């Protein structure tokens, strides 16, 4: 059965702008809570790899400021 409710991280607290996730028909869907019309769909395996990368700091690079 598909999970229709979106979930957000407990770290988000009461913040309105967060990433939400749900399982729909065996696929993982992601969206920003303040822009719910744009949804990214991926496989559970790829989502798990994304989470591993986030936890490992692979995306913690800071871009140079725009001038």
Number of C-alpha atoms within 10 A of each C-alpha: 7 10 12 11 10 14 14 16 10 7 8 12 9 8 8 10 11 17 17 19 21 19 20 14 11 13 14 20 19 20 19 17 18 12 11 11 9 10 14 11 15 14 13 14 11 11 16 12 12 14 12 12 13 12 11 10 10 10 10 10 7 6 6 6 5 4 3
